[in-house]
Amino acid sequence: MKKVLLIATMALTCTVMMTACNSNKFKQAEGGLLYRFETTNPEGEQPKVGDVLVGELLLRLDDDTLFTNVGTPDRIFQVSESPAFRGDIQEGFLMMHTGDKAIFKIPADSVAKFVPLEQMPPKYEKDKGQYFLYEITLNEIVTKEELAQENANFVEEMNKRKDEEAATLAQYISDNKITAKPTKSGLYIIVNKKGSGPKVENGKEVSVNYTGRLLDGTLFDTSREQDAREANKVQKGRTYEPMTYVVGAQPMIKGWDEGIMGQTEGSDITLIMPSELAYGARGAGKDILPYSPLVFNLTIESVK
């Protein structure tokens, strides 16, 4: 009786193990993509070519995590018209539904044929059989039509900003009772404190502490930790210290280059610049929209 029970238990264990093993296997799609669905929601919406996927992504090269936004869903991919190679992840996007969680497995060597070697992860080794694993939870879809409308709205808003920029900047100058006259380019240079050290010239190494803000006071970048803390924008892992560079050797925005030239070591200056002297129609990052005038407070710590 015990022997029969033992055999039955072993059989059940083998069945459970095989089921688990099979559930971890990857299937191969018609286009060669290896995939495995962890969660399926057949009633969910499916993406189409041109749509943008919103969800969570965990990207690994074998066991090495390269990127994750798990816990903070965001726009992660746009579905392209055709895969770049056999087994490309684009095939997987079209298989998903909102609410699905899937893992897609892609040979790293296949990706390396389309990506410069210096852009591949440091742990990538050619012909070693490595795989990229994309673990994706699809939360929602931004359709191609919705995306086109977003872009149209954005263009309309940016054109409005362009038309209103001069008046917005003039209002800032008036509200802050700024008496300095703009240079020919439109740059306002306010010398808060004049230093007595050497002058900034092309070819000299300068060390500058800076804080950059939008006209409404929003801080977008600073080398001063205190300013970052006050704005609740301390960047983890960043070392806050003056920026050191050789004048003329490193490209800077036009307003910065013009404003700092001829200033002396120890000076504290404020630069107010129209977007044409800053990031213009392209903007920069999430904070600096196109056609944004900027305000910089600079302290010239050293000139060598």
C-alpha positions as CSV (number, residue, x, y, z in Angstrom):
1,M,0.0,0.0,0.0
2,K,2.8,2.4,0.9
3,K,4.6,1.5,-2.4
4,V,1.5,2.3,-4.4
5,L,1.1,5.6,-2.5
6,L,4.7,6.5,-3.1
7,I,4.4,5.8,-6.9
8,A,1.2,7.9,-7.0
9,T,2.9,10.8,-5.2
10,M,6.0,10.6,-7.5
11,A,3.7,10.7,-10.5
12,L,1.8,13.7,-9.2
13,T,5.1,15.5,-8.4
14,C,6.4,14.8,-12.0
15,T,3.1,16.1,-13.4
16,V,3.3,19.3,-11.4
17,M,6.9,19.8,-12.3
18,M,6.3,19.3,-16.0
19,T,3.4,21.7,-15.9
20,A,5.5,24.3,-14.2
21,C,8.3,23.7,-16.6
22,N,6.0,23.9,-19.6
23,S,4.5,27.2,-18.3
24,N,8.0,28.7,-18.3
25,K,8.8,27.7,-21.9
26,F,8.8,30.3,-24.6
27,K,6.7,29.9,-27.7
28,Q,7.8,31.1,-31.1
29,A,5.6,33.4,-33.1
30,E,5.2,33.2,-36.9
31,G,7.8,36.0,-37.3
32,G,10.3,34.2,-35.1
33,L,9.8,36.1,-31.9
34,L,10.1,34.1,-28.7
35,Y,7.4,35.0,-26.2
36,R,5.6,33.9,-23.0
37,F,2.4,35.4,-21.5
38,E,2.2,35.6,-17.8
39,T,-1.2,37.2,-17.7
40,T,-3.8,37.4,-20.5
41,N,-6.8,39.6,-21.0
42,P,-8.5,38.6,-24.3
43,E,-11.2,41.2,-23.9
44,G,-8.6,44.0,-23.7
45,E,-7.9,46.5,-26.5
46,Q,-5.1,45.5,-29.0
47,P,-2.6,48.0,-30.4
48,K,-2.3,48.7,-34.1
49,V,0.6,50.1,-36.2
50,G,1.4,53.7,-35.1
51,D,-0.1,53.3,-31.6
52,V,1.9,54.0,-28.5
53,L,2.0,51.5,-25.6
54,V,1.6,52.7,-22.0
55,G,2.7,50.4,-19.3
56,E,5.6,48.9,-17.3
57,L,8.8,47.6,-18.7
58,L,11.6,45.6,-17.2
59,L,14.5,45.1,-19.6
60,R,17.2,42.7,-19.0
61,L,20.2,41.2,-20.8
62,D,20.0,37.7,-19.4
63,D,20.0,38.4,-15.6
64,D,21.4,41.9,-15.8
65,T,18.7,44.6,-15.4
66,L,19.2,47.4,-17.9
67,F,16.0,49.4,-17.3
68,T,12.8,49.4,-15.3
69,N,9.8,51.6,-14.7
70,V,7.9,49.0,-12.8
71,G,5.5,50.8,-10.5
72,T,5.4,54.0,-12.6
73,P,3.7,53.2,-16.0
74,D,4.7,55.4,-18.8
75,R,4.8,55.5,-22.6
76,I,7.3,52.8,-23.5
77,F,7.0,51.9,-27.2
78,Q,5.4,52.9,-30.5
79,V,4.3,50.1,-32.8
80,S,6.2,50.3,-36.1
81,E,5.0,49.2,-39.5
82,S,7.4,46.3,-39.9
83,P,9.9,44.4,-37.8
84,A,13.6,45.3,-38.3
85,F,14.6,41.6,-38.2
86,R,13.3,38.1,-37.7
87,G,12.3,37.8,-34.0
88,D,12.0,41.6,-33.5
89,I,9.8,42.7,-30.5
90,Q,7.5,44.6,-32.8
91,E,5.7,41.4,-33.5
92,G,5.0,41.0,-29.8
93,F,3.3,44.4,-29.5
94,L,0.6,43.4,-31.9
95,M,-0.1,40.2,-29.9
96,M,-0.8,42.0,-26.7
97,H,-4.1,43.3,-25.1
98,T,-4.5,45.9,-22.4
99,G,-4.1,44.0,-19.1
100,D,-1.7,41.5,-20.5
101,K,1.8,40.8,-19.1
102,A,4.2,39.2,-21.4
103,I,8.0,38.4,-21.7
104,F,9.6,38.6,-25.1
105,K,13.0,37.0,-25.6
106,I,15.3,38.4,-28.4
107,P,18.8,37.2,-29.3
108,A,21.3,40.0,-28.4
109,D,23.3,39.2,-31.6
110,S,20.3,40.0,-33.7
111,V,20.0,43.4,-32.0
112,A,23.7,44.1,-32.3
113,K,23.4,43.9,-36.1
114,F,21.3,47.1,-36.1
115,V,22.9,49.0,-33.1
116,P,26.5,50.4,-32.9
117,L,28.6,48.3,-30.6
118,E,29.3,51.2,-28.2
119,Q,25.5,51.4,-27.6
120,M,25.2,47.8,-26.6
121,P,25.3,47.0,-22.9
122,P,28.8,46.5,-21.4
123,K,28.1,42.9,-20.6
124,Y,27.1,42.0,-24.2
125,E,29.5,39.5,-25.8
126,K,29.2,38.5,-29.5
127,D,28.3,34.9,-30.3
128,K,27.7,34.0,-26.6
129,G,24.0,33.2,-27.0
130,Q,22.8,36.1,-24.9
131,Y,19.2,37.3,-24.9
132,F,17.4,40.5,-24.2
133,L,14.2,39.9,-22.1
134,Y,11.5,42.5,-22.3
135,E,8.9,42.0,-19.5
136,I,6.0,44.2,-20.4
137,T,2.7,44.9,-18.7
138,L,0.3,46.8,-21.0
139,N,-1.9,49.3,-19.2
140,E,-3.4,51.3,-22.0
141,I,-2.9,52.4,-25.6
142,V,-2.6,55.8,-27.1
143,T,-4.0,55.4,-30.6
144,K,-2.3,56.8,-33.7
145,E,-5.3,59.1,-34.1
146,E,-5.0,60.4,-30.5
147,L,-1.3,60.9,-30.9
148,A,-1.8,62.9,-34.1
149,Q,-4.3,65.1,-32.2
150,E,-1.9,65.5,-29.3
151,N,0.8,66.6,-31.8
152,A,-1.6,69.1,-33.5
153,N,-2.5,70.5,-30.1
154,F,1.1,70.8,-29.2
155,V,2.0,72.6,-32.4
156,E,-0.9,75.0,-31.8
157,E,0.2,75.7,-28.3
158,M,3.8,76.2,-29.3
159,N,2.8,78.7,-32.0
160,K,0.9,80.6,-29.4
161,R,3.9,80.6,-27.1
162,K,6.0,82.0,-30.0
163,D,3.6,84.8,-30.7
164,E,3.3,85.7,-27.0
165,E,7.0,85.4,-26.0
166,A,8.0,89.0,-26.6
167,A,5.1,90.3,-24.5
168,T,5.7,87.7,-21.8
169,L,9.4,88.7,-21.5
170,A,8.5,92.4,-21.5
171,Q,6.0,91.8,-18.7
172,Y,8.7,90.0,-16.6
173,I,11.1,92.9,-17.1
174,S,8.4,95.4,-16.0
175,D,7.2,93.3,-13.1
176,N,10.7,92.9,-11.7
177,K,11.6,96.6,-12.3
178,I,14.7,95.7,-14.3
179,T,16.4,98.9,-15.5
180,A,19.3,97.3,-17.5
181,K,19.0,97.7,-21.2
182,P,19.1,94.7,-23.5
183,T,22.1,94.1,-25.8
184,K,21.7,94.1,-29.6
185,S,20.8,90.4,-29.4
186,G,18.1,91.0,-26.7
187,L,20.1,89.7,-23.8
188,Y,19.8,91.4,-20.4
189,I,23.0,91.4,-18.3
190,I,22.6,92.5,-14.7
191,V,25.8,92.7,-12.7
192,N,24.8,92.0,-9.1
193,K,28.4,92.1,-7.9
194,K,31.5,92.9,-9.9
195,G,34.6,90.8,-9.1
196,S,38.2,92.0,-9.3
197,G,39.9,89.0,-10.8
198,P,40.9,88.2,-14.4
199,K,38.4,88.6,-17.2
200,V,36.6,85.8,-19.0
201,E,38.1,85.3,-22.5
202,N,38.3,82.7,-25.2
203,G,40.7,79.9,-24.3
204,K,40.6,80.5,-20.6
205,E,39.3,77.9,-18.1
206,V,36.4,79.2,-16.1
207,S,34.6,77.7,-13.1
208,V,31.0,78.8,-12.7
209,N,28.2,78.2,-10.2
210,Y,24.8,78.6,-11.8
211,T,21.1,78.3,-11.3
212,G,18.7,78.4,-14.3
213,R,15.0,79.2,-14.0
214,L,12.0,79.9,-16.2
215,L,10.3,83.2,-15.9
216,D,7.8,81.8,-13.5
217,G,10.6,80.8,-11.1
218,T,10.6,77.1,-11.9
219,L,14.2,75.8,-11.4
220,F,15.3,73.5,-14.3
221,D,19.0,73.1,-13.5
222,T,21.6,74.2,-10.9
223,S,25.1,73.5,-9.7
224,R,24.1,74.7,-6.2
225,E,22.8,72.0,-3.9
226,Q,21.0,74.6,-1.7
227,D,19.0,75.9,-4.6
228,A,18.1,72.3,-5.6
229,R,17.0,71.5,-2.1
230,E,14.8,74.6,-1.8
231,A,13.1,73.7,-5.1
232,N,12.8,70.0,-4.0
233,K,14.8,69.0,-7.1
234,V,17.9,67.3,-5.7
235,Q,19.2,64.7,-8.1
236,K,20.2,61.5,-6.4
237,G,23.9,60.7,-7.0
238,R,24.7,64.1,-8.4
239,T,27.7,66.0,-7.1
240,Y,26.8,69.7,-6.9
241,E,29.9,71.8,-7.8
242,P,30.8,74.6,-10.1
243,M,30.9,73.8,-13.8
244,T,34.4,74.1,-15.2
245,Y,35.1,74.4,-19.0
246,V,37.3,76.2,-21.5
247,V,35.6,79.2,-23.0
248,G,35.1,78.7,-26.8
249,A,36.0,75.0,-26.7
250,Q,32.7,73.8,-25.3
251,P,29.5,74.8,-27.0
252,M,27.1,76.7,-24.7
253,I,23.8,78.4,-25.4
254,K,24.3,81.8,-27.1
255,G,23.0,83.9,-24.2
256,W,25.4,82.2,-21.8
257,D,28.4,82.7,-24.1
258,E,27.5,86.4,-24.7
259,G,26.7,87.2,-21.1
260,I,29.8,85.7,-19.5
261,M,32.4,87.1,-21.9
262,G,34.4,89.9,-20.4
263,Q,33.1,89.4,-16.9
264,T,35.6,89.1,-14.1
265,E,36.5,86.4,-11.6
266,G,34.3,86.8,-8.5
267,S,31.4,88.5,-10.3
268,D,27.8,87.5,-9.7
269,I,25.6,88.2,-12.7
270,T,22.0,87.6,-13.8
271,L,21.3,86.8,-17.5
272,I,17.7,87.2,-18.8
273,M,17.5,85.8,-22.4
274,P,14.9,85.3,-25.0
275,S,14.5,81.8,-26.3
276,E,16.4,82.7,-29.4
277,L,19.5,82.9,-27.3
278,A,18.6,79.7,-25.3
279,Y,16.9,76.6,-26.6
280,G,14.6,78.3,-29.2
281,A,11.9,76.3,-31.0
282,R,13.2,72.9,-29.8
283,G,13.1,73.4,-26.1
284,A,15.1,71.2,-23.7
285,G,13.8,68.3,-21.6
286,K,10.4,68.4,-19.8
287,D,10.8,71.7,-18.1
288,I,12.0,74.0,-21.0
289,L,9.3,74.1,-23.6
290,P,9.9,75.7,-27.0
291,Y,10.0,79.5,-27.0
292,S,10.9,79.7,-23.3
293,P,12.9,82.8,-22.1
294,L,15.3,81.8,-19.4
295,V,16.9,83.4,-16.3
296,F,20.4,82.4,-15.2
297,N,22.2,83.5,-12.0
298,L,25.9,82.9,-12.5
299,T,28.8,83.3,-10.1
300,I,32.2,83.2,-11.7
301,E,34.3,81.4,-9.2
302,S,37.6,81.3,-11.1
303,V,39.2,82.3,-14.4
304,K,42.6,80.8,-15.4
